[in-house]
Amino acid sequence: MMKRSYLIVNPHGGLKKGLNILEKVKPIFEEGDVELNILETKYAGHARDYANEIDFNGYDALCAIGGDGTMHEIINGMLTRDDGKQLPIGLVTGGTGNSFMHDMECLNPRNAARRILTGRLRPLDIAKVDANGEIIFAFTMVGWGMATDITESAENMRWLGGQRYNVASIIEVMKNRKRVSKLILDGSTVIDDYSFIIACNTIHVGKGMQMAPLAQINDGLIDLIIAKKAGRLKLLSLFPRLFNGSHISDPLCEYRQVKEFSIVPLDDNILNIDGEINIDRINIGNTPIHVKVLEKEINVLV
């Protein structure tokens, strides 16, 4: 029975959406007789610091209002604690990218709060990413190559609104730069020229793209979508198919499920980890990378 929980909320993010959602879900926790200790974030990375430093004794859960970015911070904070302690994580949907909650079919904040109150634990695999010596934990995806470059380009075109991803896709496809890399899957090595490689623990990435239709959050495997170098027209025809999952039947894509993999490119490139490319203009991670699945590493309340 859940009695006490932390609830992390960002009072300034997303048009102050966090505080509006808090007002909606607070009564649900009160009806469930849960004592909430509300922690407001004051700077970027504060959720990570809370998860890393707060006292877990006497608490049953660590909850937060947010999306994939908030969850990424909490997981990375919790898994690097000095005392090694863990609490089940409850996410109340409230981010801009909610790929994890898309998989959980729980995009309504009130429903998310009610699910947390059931106390039902669901184990979650974590991808341990060694990015050129830096350890980062991922729970949805790790992306490299053209797809990451598109996200980075789109960030610089926010003035275009929702069209920025389409424009960025065309620009990067037209560049079609070389990405010769060594790819090691469960110990076997292939060297080729790739367009992109995206490793997924969740079916969805970004705003509801069905990148890995066969992914499961706790099967001990990470699903890789491997797109080899192709002509510009072929690549342009592939991108719309990433939204509905039909790309996995395209000869351009190879779909693999592995326990660990490495990407060692000739030239080092930035990564997209859980939808984040850089935090305060600092890249979240760079190649070469080695990724290993930590099976059922944490518990989520969902």
N, C-alpha and C positions, 0 to 999 in steps of 0.2 A: 504493500500500500504506500503510495507516494504521499509524503507529508511536507517536505521542504524542498524547494527548488530555486536555483538561481535563474534569472531571466535577463539576458543581455539585450539591450535595445540601443539603436543609434538614433538619437533625437534629431539629428540634422540631415541624415541621408534621405535620398529619394523623395524630395518635396515634403519632408517631415512625416513621411508615410509610417515610419516606425512607431511614433507616438499615437497616431490614429489607430493602428492595428492593436497597440497595447490596450487602448480603451475598449476595444471589441473583445479581446480575449481575457482580460483581467477577471471579469465576472465569471467566466467559465472555470478558471482556476479556483476562484473563491467558492463557487458552488461545489467544487470537488474537495473542499477543505484543504487546499494546498497553500502553505505559507510561502509567498513569493518574496525573494530578495532581488529587487530590481537594480541592475547595474547599467548605468548609462555610459556609452563610449564617448570619449572626448577627443580622440585623434585616430588617424589611420593605424591599424594594427593593435588597437586597444583591446579588441575582443580576444586576440591571440594572447596578449599579456594577462588578461583576466583568467583565461583557461590555464595559463602556465603558473599563475601565482596565488590565486584565491584558495582559501582553506576548504577542502572538500569534506572535512569531517562533519557529520550530522546532516549532510545533504543527500537527496535521492536522485537528483538529476541536474544537469547543466543545460538550460534551454536558451534559445535566442530567437529574436525576430530578424529574419533576413533571408538571403539566398545563398547561392553556391559560394560566394566570396566570404560571407560570414562563417559558414560551415568550414571552409578551408582554413580560416584563421583559428577557429576553435580546435580543430583536429591537430593542427601543427603546434598550437600552444600546449594542448593536453599531452601529446605524445613526446614532448621534450621536457616534461616536469622532472624536477630533481627527485621527487619522492616516488615517481612512477605510478601514482594513483590515477584512477579513471572514474568518471561518472558517465552514465548513459546520456547521450546528447539528444535533446528534443528540438526540432527546428519548426518554428512557426513561419509559414510561407510569407515572405515580404521583400524579396529581392528583385533585381531586374533580370538576372539569369537564374532560373529555378529548375535546372535539368534534373537534379536529384529528386525534387518533389514531383516533377513530371513522371518519373519512374514510379514513385509511390502513389501516383494518381491522387494527389492531395494538394491542390493549388489554392484551396480556400483556407485562410488563416484560422477561422473558427473550427473547421474540421480537423486541422492540424493540432489545435489545442486539445480537442476532445480525444484525439488518438493518443496524445501524450499522456492524458489522464488515465487511460486504460492500463498503463504501466507495462504494456507488452514490449518485450525487448526483441529487436531484430539485429543479428550480427551483420557487420559490414566489413568487407575486405578493404584494405588500404594498400595503395601502391607506394612503395618506398623508392623514391627517385634519388639516385646519386647523380647530381648534375655537375659534372666537372669538379667533384670533391665536396659539393654542398648537398646536404641531405634535406629534401623537401618531401612532405607526405601529400599524396593526391588521393581523392576519393571518387572523382568523376572521370577525368581524362588527362592525358598528356599528349600534346600535339607538337609536331615538328614539320617544317617545310612550308609549302605554299599556303596551306590553310591558316597557319600562324601568321604568315606575312600579310594575308588578307585582313585578319583581325587587327593587326598593328596599323595597316594603312587606313582602315575604316575609323580607327580611333582618332586619326588626324583629319577626318572629314566629317566630324559631328554636325557641322552646319548643313550637311545634306540630309540629315534626318535618317529615316528608315532605309532610304535608297543607298546609303553609303556602302553597305556590304556588297551590293550588286556592282557598284562602280569600282570598288576596290578589287573585286573578283576579276573583272575584265582587265584592269590594269596589271594585276599580278600574272594572269594567264598570258597576257601579251608579252610580258617580260620573259616568262617561261625559263627561268634561269637554271643552270646546272646544279644538281644536288647529288653528287656522287658520294655514296656512303656505304660503310660496312654495316650490315644489319645482322645481328646475332639473335636467333630465336631458340630458346631452350638449348643453347650450346652449339647449334649449327649455323654457319656463317654464309651469307650471300653478299656479294658486292655488286651494286647496280646504281643507276641514275633514277632517283625517285622524285615524284611531284610532291607527295606528302605521306606522312605516316601518322595516324591518330590511334592512340591506345585508350580504350574505354573500359571503365568499370560499370558505367550506367548506359542504358540504351540511348538516352537523350544527351545532347550537348547544346550549349548556347540557349537560344530561345525555342526549344522544342524540336531541334533537328534530330531525326532518328538515325544517328550515326552508326550505332552498333545494335541492330535489332535483336541479336541473340544474347546480349550481355545480361548477366545476373550479378547482383551486388555482393553475393557471398558464395560463389562457386569455386573460389580459389584460383580463378583464371582471369586474365585481362584480355580483352578482345582487340585485335589489331586490324585496322583497315589500312592496307598498304597499296598506294597508287604509284605505279611506275611512271617514268617519264613518257609523255604522249604529246601528240600534236595539239595545237591551240584549240582547234574546233572540237576535238574529242573532249578536252578538259572542260571547255565551256558547256558542253552538253551534259557533263557529269555533275556539275555543281547543283543544279536544281533537284537532282535525284537524291541528294544527301538529306533532303528534308523529309522524304517519306520512306526512306530505307531501301528503295529499289536499286540503289547503287551497288548493293552487294552481289547482284547478278550480272553486273557489268564486267566484261573481260579485263577492263582496266584496273579493277580492284581485286586484291587478294584479301581474304578474310581468315585470320588465324586466331586461335585461342591458346595462350601460353602462360607459363608460371613466371617466366622472367625473360627480359630481352635487353639488348643494347643497341644504340645508334651511335656510330662513330663516323661522322662525315669528314671529308677532306678539309672543308672550311667550317669553323664553328659557327653555330646559329643560335638564335634565341628560341625559347620554348614557350608554349602555352600550357599552363598547369591549372586545372580547374577553372578555366576561363580567364585566368589572370596572365597577362604578359609582362607587365611591369608594375611595381608598386612605388609611387612617388618617383617615377622616371628611372627606377633601377630595375633592370631585368630580373624577373623572378628566377630564371635559371638558364644555363647555356649547355650546349652539347660539349663534349661527348656525354651520353647518359647511360646509366645502367638502372633498369627498373625491375624490382622484385615484388611479387604479391605477398603481403602479410595477411594470411587467411583469417577471417573473422576476428580482426584485430581490435575493433571497438564495437560497442552496442549503441543502436539508435532507438528512440522511442517514436515509432511511426506506424 
